[in-house]
Amino acid sequence: MSAEVRIIGVDHVPEARPGDDLANLIAHGLEQSGLTLADRDIVVVTQKLVSKAEGQLVDLREIEPSVLAREWAEQFGKDPRQVEVVLREARRIVRMANGLIIAETRHGFVCANAAVDASNVSAPDQVSLLPVDPDASAERIRRGLAERAGVEIAVIITDSFGRPWRKGIVNVAVGVAGMEPLLDYRGQYDEQGYELRATVIAVADEIASAAELVMGKLARRPVAIVRGYDYQPGDGNARALVMEPERDLFR
């Protein structure tokens, strides 16, 4: 276990536009910030940057709300067009109450508003969606940066989710490449000889949350480097972080 971990924010990453090569944008930010990647770095990237580059944006002016979207929006003072996008993005509605829609996305993530977000987008009548395949997006970024820098790295794509029982939101991993997202202690023993039977640490989520401390929501810093954490290399993905339906007590 590493005794020290550094988190380095990357400035000067250009605004992403549909069709942009994200590895090129991030490499530009690294160069302008005087930073270079080292072996075993973890590059953390916000979902918003990825979604913009992949064209996962919706123009609300082109959305015709359904009756349900209009009624819900009127009841809680929401934009019916945005509500309609949420309903379309949801694979399953978990709950609709008090103006909040908790939904399961097509990726299996359970979150507010199916991760449809109107913040930090380019136009007032625009919302962003999650990448179609965040794990594949992470792998493309990882491969592109690794080839440029000649180093072995991992990549995590993050988004902000709420949590049952806890106030506030935290960054979690929605895309992972180059590392195992879970650290399984089961079958190991503590100093007193107690065998761990249920301890599995979501290290990708922990890294995502820690990186947000330097990335921020308003700092326009969509990329960070986590350096010094001794992660387990592998072909892991963010889907491994989703609770199996039979074990999900919130269904």
C-alpha positions as a Markdown table, in Angstrom:
| # | Residue | x | y | z |
|---|---|---|---|---|
| 1 | Met | 0.0 | 0.0 | 0.0 |
| 2 | Ser | 1.4 | 3.4 | -1.0 |
| 3 | Ala | 2.3 | 5.7 | 1.9 |
| 4 | Glu | 1.8 | 8.8 | -0.3 |
| 5 | Val | -0.5 | 9.6 | -3.2 |
| 6 | Arg | -0.3 | 12.9 | -5.2 |
| 7 | Ile | -3.2 | 14.4 | -7.2 |
| 8 | Ile | -2.2 | 16.9 | -9.9 |
| 9 | Gly | -4.8 | 19.0 | -11.6 |
| 10 | Val | -4.2 | 19.6 | -15.4 |
| 11 | Asp | -5.0 | 23.1 | -16.6 |
| 12 | His | -5.2 | 24.3 | -20.2 |
| 13 | Val | -7.2 | 21.4 | -21.6 |
| 14 | Pro | -9.2 | 22.9 | -24.5 |
| 15 | Glu | -13.0 | 22.9 | -24.6 |
| 16 | Ala | -14.0 | 19.7 | -26.3 |
| 17 | Arg | -16.1 | 19.7 | -29.4 |
| 18 | Pro | -17.8 | 16.8 | -31.2 |
| 19 | Gly | -15.3 | 14.7 | -33.0 |
| 20 | Asp | -12.2 | 15.9 | -31.0 |
| 21 | Asp | -9.5 | 13.4 | -30.2 |
| 22 | Leu | -9.5 | 13.4 | -26.4 |
| 23 | Ala | -6.0 | 12.0 | -26.1 |
| 24 | Asn | -4.8 | 15.0 | -28.1 |
| 25 | Leu | -6.7 | 17.5 | -26.0 |
| 26 | Ile | -5.4 | 16.0 | -22.8 |
| 27 | Ala | -1.8 | 15.8 | -24.2 |
| 28 | His | -2.1 | 19.5 | -25.1 |
| 29 | Gly | -3.2 | 20.4 | -21.5 |
| 30 | Leu | -0.3 | 18.4 | -20.1 |
| 31 | Glu | 2.2 | 20.1 | -22.3 |
| 32 | Gln | 0.9 | 23.6 | -21.6 |
| 33 | Ser | 0.9 | 22.8 | -17.9 |
| 34 | Gly | 4.5 | 21.6 | -18.0 |
| 35 | Leu | 3.5 | 18.1 | -17.0 |
| 36 | Thr | 4.5 | 14.7 | -18.3 |
| 37 | Leu | 2.9 | 11.3 | -17.6 |
| 38 | Ala | 4.9 | 8.7 | -15.7 |
| 39 | Asp | 4.5 | 4.9 | -15.5 |
| 40 | Arg | 1.6 | 3.8 | -13.4 |
| 41 | Asp | -0.1 | 7.2 | -13.4 |
| 42 | Ile | -3.9 | 7.3 | -13.3 |
| 43 | Val | -5.5 | 9.9 | -15.6 |
| 44 | Val | -8.9 | 11.0 | -14.3 |
| 45 | Val | -11.2 | 12.6 | -16.8 |
| 46 | Thr | -14.7 | 14.2 | -16.3 |
| 47 | Gln | -17.6 | 12.6 | -18.1 |
| 48 | Lys | -18.6 | 16.1 | -19.4 |
| 49 | Leu | -15.3 | 16.4 | -21.4 |
| 50 | Val | -15.8 | 12.9 | -22.9 |
| 51 | Ser | -19.5 | 13.5 | -23.7 |
| 52 | Lys | -18.8 | 16.7 | -25.5 |
| 53 | Ala | -16.1 | 15.1 | -27.6 |
| 54 | Glu | -18.4 | 12.2 | -28.5 |
| 55 | Gly | -21.3 | 14.4 | -29.3 |
| 56 | Gln | -23.5 | 13.1 | -26.5 |
| 57 | Leu | -25.4 | 16.4 | -26.3 |
| 58 | Val | -29.0 | 17.1 | -26.8 |
| 59 | Asp | -30.6 | 20.3 | -28.1 |
| 60 | Leu | -33.7 | 20.8 | -26.0 |
| 61 | Arg | -35.2 | 23.0 | -28.7 |
| 62 | Glu | -35.7 | 19.8 | -30.7 |
| 63 | Ile | -37.4 | 17.9 | -27.9 |
| 64 | Glu | -41.2 | 17.5 | -27.8 |
| 65 | Pro | -42.2 | 16.6 | -24.2 |
| 66 | Ser | -44.6 | 13.8 | -23.5 |
| 67 | Val | -47.7 | 14.3 | -21.4 |
| 68 | Leu | -46.0 | 12.7 | -18.4 |
| 69 | Ala | -43.0 | 15.0 | -18.8 |
| 70 | Arg | -45.2 | 18.1 | -19.0 |
| 71 | Glu | -47.3 | 17.1 | -16.0 |
| 72 | Trp | -44.2 | 16.3 | -13.9 |
| 73 | Ala | -42.4 | 19.5 | -14.9 |
| 74 | Glu | -45.4 | 21.7 | -14.2 |
| 75 | Gln | -45.8 | 20.1 | -10.7 |
| 76 | Phe | -42.2 | 20.7 | -9.7 |
| 77 | Gly | -41.2 | 23.7 | -11.8 |
| 78 | Lys | -38.9 | 21.8 | -14.1 |
| 79 | Asp | -38.1 | 22.2 | -17.8 |
| 80 | Pro | -40.4 | 19.6 | -19.5 |
| 81 | Arg | -38.0 | 19.1 | -22.3 |
| 82 | Gln | -35.2 | 18.1 | -19.9 |
| 83 | Val | -37.6 | 15.8 | -18.0 |
| 84 | Glu | -38.5 | 14.2 | -21.3 |
| 85 | Val | -34.8 | 13.5 | -22.1 |
| 86 | Val | -34.4 | 11.9 | -18.6 |
| 87 | Leu | -37.3 | 9.6 | -19.3 |
| 88 | Arg | -35.9 | 8.6 | -22.6 |
| 89 | Glu | -32.5 | 7.9 | -21.2 |
| 90 | Ala | -33.8 | 5.8 | -18.3 |
| 91 | Arg | -33.9 | 2.0 | -18.7 |
| 92 | Arg | -35.8 | 1.9 | -15.5 |
| 93 | Ile | -37.4 | 4.5 | -13.2 |
| 94 | Val | -36.6 | 3.7 | -9.6 |
| 95 | Arg | -38.6 | 6.5 | -8.1 |
| 96 | Met | -40.1 | 9.8 | -8.9 |
| 97 | Ala | -40.8 | 12.0 | -5.9 |
| 98 | Asn | -40.3 | 15.6 | -4.7 |
| 99 | Gly | -39.1 | 16.8 | -8.1 |
| 100 | Leu | -36.4 | 14.2 | -8.4 |
| 101 | Ile | -36.2 | 11.3 | -10.7 |
| 102 | Ile | -34.0 | 8.4 | -9.7 |
| 103 | Ala | -33.4 | 6.2 | -12.7 |
| 104 | Glu | -31.2 | 3.3 | -14.0 |
| 105 | Thr | -29.3 | 4.2 | -17.1 |
| 106 | Arg | -28.7 | 1.8 | -19.9 |
| 107 | His | -25.2 | 1.2 | -18.4 |
| 108 | Gly | -26.8 | -0.1 | -15.2 |
| 109 | Phe | -25.9 | 3.0 | -13.1 |
| 110 | Val | -28.6 | 4.2 | -10.7 |
| 111 | Cys | -28.5 | 7.9 | -10.3 |
| 112 | Ala | -30.5 | 11.2 | -10.3 |
| 113 | Asn | -32.0 | 12.1 | -13.6 |
| 114 | Ala | -30.4 | 9.3 | -15.5 |
| 115 | Ala | -27.2 | 11.4 | -15.4 |
| 116 | Val | -28.7 | 14.0 | -17.8 |
| 117 | Asp | -27.0 | 17.2 | -16.9 |
| 118 | Ala | -27.4 | 20.9 | -17.9 |
| 119 | Ser | -24.3 | 22.2 | -16.1 |
| 120 | Asn | -21.1 | 23.1 | -17.9 |
| 121 | Val | -22.4 | 22.7 | -21.4 |
| 122 | Ser | -22.0 | 25.1 | -24.3 |
| 123 | Ala | -25.5 | 26.4 | -24.7 |
| 124 | Pro | -28.4 | 27.3 | -22.5 |
| 125 | Asp | -30.8 | 24.9 | -24.3 |
| 126 | Gln | -28.4 | 22.0 | -24.2 |
| 127 | Val | -27.9 | 19.0 | -21.9 |
| 128 | Ser | -25.3 | 16.3 | -21.8 |
| 129 | Leu | -25.7 | 12.5 | -21.6 |
| 130 | Leu | -23.3 | 9.9 | -20.4 |
| 131 | Pro | -21.0 | 8.4 | -23.1 |
| 132 | Val | -22.5 | 5.5 | -24.9 |
| 133 | Asp | -19.8 | 3.1 | -23.6 |
| 134 | Pro | -17.7 | 4.9 | -21.0 |
| 135 | Asp | -15.3 | 1.9 | -20.6 |
| 136 | Ala | -14.5 | 1.9 | -24.3 |
| 137 | Ser | -14.0 | 5.7 | -24.1 |
| 138 | Ala | -11.6 | 5.3 | -21.2 |
| 139 | Glu | -9.7 | 2.7 | -23.1 |
| 140 | Arg | -9.3 | 4.9 | -26.2 |
| 141 | Ile | -8.0 | 7.7 | -24.0 |
| 142 | Arg | -5.6 | 5.3 | -22.2 |
| 143 | Arg | -4.3 | 3.9 | -25.4 |
| 144 | Gly | -3.8 | 7.3 | -27.1 |
| 145 | Leu | -2.0 | 8.8 | -24.1 |
| 146 | Ala | 0.1 | 5.7 | -23.5 |
| 147 | Glu | 1.3 | 5.6 | -27.1 |
| 148 | Arg | 2.2 | 9.3 | -27.0 |
| 149 | Ala | 4.1 | 9.2 | -23.7 |
| 150 | Gly | 5.5 | 5.7 | -23.9 |
| 151 | Val | 4.3 | 4.8 | -20.5 |
| 152 | Glu | 1.8 | 2.4 | -18.9 |
| 153 | Ile | -1.2 | 4.2 | -17.4 |
| 154 | Ala | -4.8 | 3.7 | -16.3 |
| 155 | Val | -7.8 | 6.0 | -17.0 |
| 156 | Ile | -10.9 | 6.7 | -15.0 |
| 157 | Ile | -13.9 | 8.6 | -16.3 |
| 158 | Thr | -15.9 | 10.2 | -13.6 |
| 159 | Asp | -19.4 | 11.6 | -12.9 |
| 160 | Ser | -21.1 | 13.0 | -9.7 |
| 161 | Phe | -23.6 | 10.7 | -8.0 |
| 162 | Gly | -25.6 | 11.0 | -4.8 |
| 163 | Arg | -25.5 | 8.1 | -2.3 |
| 164 | Pro | -28.1 | 6.4 | -0.2 |
| 165 | Trp | -28.0 | 7.5 | 3.5 |
| 166 | Arg | -25.5 | 10.3 | 2.8 |
| 167 | Lys | -25.9 | 14.0 | 2.0 |
| 168 | Gly | -24.0 | 15.5 | -0.9 |
| 169 | Ile | -22.6 | 14.1 | -4.1 |
| 170 | Val | -19.2 | 12.6 | -4.8 |
| 171 | Asn | -17.4 | 11.7 | -8.0 |
| 172 | Val | -17.6 | 8.0 | -8.9 |
| 173 | Ala | -16.1 | 6.0 | -11.8 |
| 174 | Val | -18.3 | 5.5 | -14.8 |
| 175 | Gly | -15.5 | 4.3 | -17.1 |
| 176 | Val | -12.3 | 2.4 | -16.3 |
| 177 | Ala | -9.4 | 1.2 | -18.4 |
| 178 | Gly | -6.0 | -0.3 | -17.5 |
| 179 | Met | -6.7 | -1.3 | -13.9 |
| 180 | Glu | -8.9 | -3.4 | -11.7 |
| 181 | Pro | -11.7 | -1.2 | -10.2 |
| 182 | Leu | -12.1 | -3.3 | -7.1 |
| 183 | Leu | -9.6 | -4.4 | -4.4 |
| 184 | Asp | -10.7 | -7.7 | -2.9 |
| 185 | Tyr | -9.5 | -8.5 | 0.6 |
| 186 | Arg | -11.6 | -11.5 | 1.1 |
| 187 | Gly | -9.6 | -14.5 | 2.3 |
| 188 | Gln | -6.9 | -12.3 | 3.8 |
| 189 | Tyr | -6.2 | -11.9 | 7.5 |
| 190 | Asp | -5.8 | -8.8 | 9.7 |
| 191 | Glu | -3.1 | -8.4 | 12.4 |
| 192 | Gln | -5.3 | -10.3 | 14.9 |
| 193 | Gly | -5.8 | -13.2 | 12.6 |
| 194 | Tyr | -9.3 | -12.4 | 11.7 |
| 195 | Glu | -10.2 | -13.6 | 8.2 |
| 196 | Leu | -11.8 | -10.9 | 6.1 |
| 197 | Arg | -15.0 | -12.2 | 4.5 |
| 198 | Ala | -16.8 | -9.3 | 2.9 |
| 199 | Thr | -14.3 | -6.5 | 2.4 |
| 200 | Val | -14.1 | -5.4 | -1.2 |
| 201 | Ile | -12.9 | -1.8 | -1.7 |
| 202 | Ala | -14.1 | 0.2 | -4.7 |
| 203 | Val | -10.7 | 1.8 | -5.4 |
| 204 | Ala | -11.8 | 3.3 | -8.8 |
| 205 | Asp | -14.6 | 5.2 | -7.0 |
| 206 | Glu | -12.2 | 6.3 | -4.2 |
| 207 | Ile | -9.7 | 7.6 | -6.8 |
| 208 | Ala | -12.5 | 9.4 | -8.7 |
| 209 | Ser | -13.7 | 11.1 | -5.5 |
| 210 | Ala | -10.2 | 12.1 | -4.4 |
| 211 | Ala | -9.4 | 13.6 | -7.9 |
| 212 | Glu | -12.5 | 15.9 | -7.6 |
| 213 | Leu | -10.7 | 17.7 | -4.8 |
| 214 | Val | -8.4 | 19.3 | -7.4 |
| 215 | Met | -10.7 | 19.2 | -10.4 |
| 216 | Gly | -13.6 | 21.0 | -8.8 |
| 217 | Lys | -17.0 | 21.8 | -10.4 |
| 218 | Leu | -16.3 | 25.4 | -11.4 |
| 219 | Ala | -12.5 | 25.4 | -11.9 |
| 220 | Arg | -12.7 | 24.3 | -15.6 |
| 221 | Arg | -10.1 | 21.6 | -14.8 |
| 222 | Pro | -11.5 | 18.4 | -16.3 |
| 223 | Val | -8.4 | 16.3 | -16.0 |
| 224 | Ala | -6.2 | 15.2 | -13.1 |
| 225 | Ile | -3.3 | 12.9 | -12.6 |
| 226 | Val | -3.3 | 10.5 | -9.6 |
| 227 | Arg | 0.3 | 9.5 | -8.9 |
| 228 | Gly | 1.7 | 7.1 | -6.4 |
| 229 | Tyr | -1.2 | 4.7 | -5.9 |
| 230 | Asp | -0.2 | 1.1 | -6.4 |
| 231 | Tyr | -3.2 | -0.1 | -8.4 |
| 232 | Gln | -3.6 | -3.5 | -9.9 |
| 233 | Pro | -3.2 | -3.4 | -13.7 |
| 234 | Gly | -5.8 | -5.3 | -15.6 |
| 235 | Asp | -8.8 | -5.2 | -18.0 |
| 236 | Gly | -11.3 | -4.1 | -15.4 |
| 237 | Asn | -14.2 | -1.9 | -16.2 |
| 238 | Ala | -16.8 | 0.3 | -14.4 |
| 239 | Arg | -19.5 | -2.3 | -15.0 |
| 240 | Ala | -17.9 | -4.4 | -12.3 |
| 241 | Leu | -18.8 | -1.6 | -9.8 |
| 242 | Val | -22.6 | -2.0 | -10.4 |
| 243 | Met | -24.4 | -4.1 | -7.8 |
| 244 | Glu | -26.0 | -7.3 | -9.1 |
| 245 | Pro | -29.8 | -7.0 | -9.1 |
| 246 | Glu | -30.2 | -10.0 | -6.7 |
| 247 | Arg | -28.0 | -8.2 | -4.2 |
| 248 | Asp | -29.5 | -4.7 | -4.7 |
| 249 | Leu | -31.6 | -4.0 | -1.6 |
| 250 | Phe | -32.8 | -0.7 | -3.1 |
| 251 | Arg | -34.6 | -2.2 | -6.0 |
